[in-house]
């Protein structure tokens, strides 16, 4: 069974990152490596890495189910394949939007420091 990528989880992580970015923008001192930790101790790199791994996993599972359907496996239904492909597409689009928001926040921070 495919573990669904939780949009609520991703959005809460994005909100945590947004609040951290605003805190870092308000701080005038140098940022230490430990300053980029979320409330539960995860750093930004691991949160982003986990998000990418989840999206990659969803896309791989959709690919496997599509190949299974194409090879004539009787245990694979068209509805299941379509559902997995849509889930992979939605998760990729969500990750893309998160990336766009993070990139715009970064550009805003950089332009504010100049």
Secondary structure by P-SEA (a helix, b strand, c coil): ccccccaaaaaaaaaaaaaaaaaaaacccccccccccccccccaaaaaaaaaaaaaaaaaaaaaaaaaaaaccccccaaaaaaaaaaaaaaaaaaaaaaaaaaaaaaaaaaaac
